[in-house]
Amino acid sequence: MSDTATPLSRPVDVGTLTPTGTVLNIEASPEERAALAADLGVLSVEKLSATLAVTRWRRSGLKAVGTLDAEVTQACGVTLEPVPETVHEEIEARFLPEGEGGLPKPAPELDIGHDETDPPEPFTGKSVDLGALVVEHLALGLDPYPRKAGIDYVVIADEEEGAEADEDVVASATSPFSVLKALKGQQPDGKD
């Protein structure tokens, strides 16, 4: 976990965990949701909650397993209109103190297959910020290209070159590549 500040902080002291562990319920406050929206570059975060089963892992590590649920509003990538989004993510992470368990300092970049378990993340000090873990999973769960329902793409004519949109090309286009194909034969001076 990085040492940078996060808008949602819930540190868990690894030394206080019992062998049976604990359940950590996280509910973001209105102030935390506003800070998360600014941090993630979305219009708003209406709801964010997570439930994590937190147990000791190995001798001095921690394991967190659970889910997060969020209601977020992003701007449509085409029209900039608000697009509501529901995010549900499964969370499973393991942490070990830095330099323990064969983890080198700093940990090298690893190539992990999609069906393999992630290696444990190193942490420094005595606690792990599980709020930061939830924020990471929320960021990963967001649609990177939010679009309002029914919006595919928009063809924009270049007014600077004096180009006028060819209505037949725009009307018949089923993909951005068909527009490019139609324009491929045109010369910069407007001649075919």
N, C-alpha and C positions, 0 to 999 in steps of 0.2 A: 504494500500500500504506500502511496506517496505521502510525503510529509506536508503537502500543500493543504491550505485550509479548504474545507468543504462547507457548503451551505447547510448540510444536514450532518451533524456530528453526534454519534452515539458510541463513545469509547467503552470497551469492555475490558476490565482488568483480568488477564488470563490467570493470575495467581489466585483469584477469588472463586474460580469455577469449581463446583463440586464434581465428583465423578459422574453423577447422573446428568449434569448440565442444567440449563435453564432455557426458558422460552422468552425471547425478547420481542415485544410488540413495539413497532415503530409507527407513529402517526405524525406526519409533518404538520407543524403549526402554520397558520396563515403567513407569518413572517418568513418561515423557512420555505414555504411554497413560492412566495414572491422572489426570494433570493435564488431558488432553484431555477425558476423561469428565466431570470436574468442570466444565470450561469450557463444554462443549456441553450439559450437563444430561442426560446419558444415564447408564445404570447402569454400563456398562463399554465399553471399547474393547479388544477382544481382539487385534486385529491392525491395523496400518496400515503400508502400504508404498506407495511411489510411485517411478516411474522417469521422469525428465525429460531430454529432449535440450535442452541449454542452449547457445544460440549468440548471438553478437553480432548486434544488430539496429540497422540504420542505423549511424551512427558511434559513438554513445556509449550505445546502448540495449541491451536484452537481450530475447531471445525464449525462452520455455520451452514445450515441447510434450511431452505424455506422458500417463500414466494413473496413477490411484491405485486401490488396492484396500484395503478395510477390512472387518473383522468387528466389528459393534457390537451391544450389547444395550440396548434401550430399554424403558421401562415402557409396557405397554398403556394406551392412553388411556381405556379403559373399566374394565378389571379391575385395573390396575396390576401384572399379572403380567409377568415378563420376556419380551420379544419379540426373538429374534435377527434381525439384519438384515445382509445383504451389500451393500456399497456399491462400485460400480465407476463411476468418473467419468473422462471425457476432460478433459484440461487443455490449454489453449492461451492464453497470455497474452504480451503485449508491454509493455515498460517503457521509458520515456524519462526522463532527468533533468528535474526540475521546471523549467518555464519554457522548455524546448527543443522544437523541432519544432512550434511553433504552439500548444503547450499553454499556456493562460493559467494564472495563479496566483491562486487555486486553480482547478482545472478545474470548469467549470459542470456541472450535471446535464444529461445527454443522454438523448434518447429514441432507443433503439436497437431496430430490428426484430429478430425472432427469427432471420432469415436473414442479418443483417448481422454483420460482424466488429466486436468490441468495440474502442473506441479504446484506444491505449496508456495504461497507468497511469503516473502520475508517481511518481518516487522521489527522495529526497534523499540526499545523501552519495555514497559510491562503491559501495555494494552494495545488492542486492535480497534480501530474505528469502524464499526459495522455500519454506521450511517454512510460513510464514504463508499463502502461496498454496495449499498443499496443505490446510491447515486450513480455509480458506474454501471450497474445493471439497468437502471432506468435509461441512461444515455444510450446504451446498446440496444434497448428495446424500442426506441423511437424510430418512426418511419423516416428514413433519410431524405425521401422525396415526397412529402405530403402533397396530396392533390384533392381538391374538392371533387365530390362525386360527379361524374359525367364530363370532366375536363380531361382531355387527352394531351393536347399541345396547342400552341398558338403560332401561326405563321405571321411574321412581321416584315413588312416591306421596308426597304432601305430608302428613306426619303432623301438622304444626302446625295446619292448618286442619281436621283431623279427616277428611280425604278418605281414602276407601278405594279401593284400586285396583280398577277395574272389570275383572274377569277376562276378560269377553267382549271389551272394547276392547283389552286387552293381548294376548290370544291372537290376535285377528284383525289386529292392526297389522302392516303390512308396511313402513311407513316412519314416521318421527317425525311427518310431516305428517298421516297418517291419525289418529294419536292426538290431535293438535291439533284436527282437524276434528270428532272425536267429542266433545271437551270444549267446543267452541265454543258449543253451545247451553245449557250448564249455567250456572246463576246462582251468584254467590259464596256464597249461603247454602245451596247444595246442591239447589235446586229447578230443574227444567227449564223 
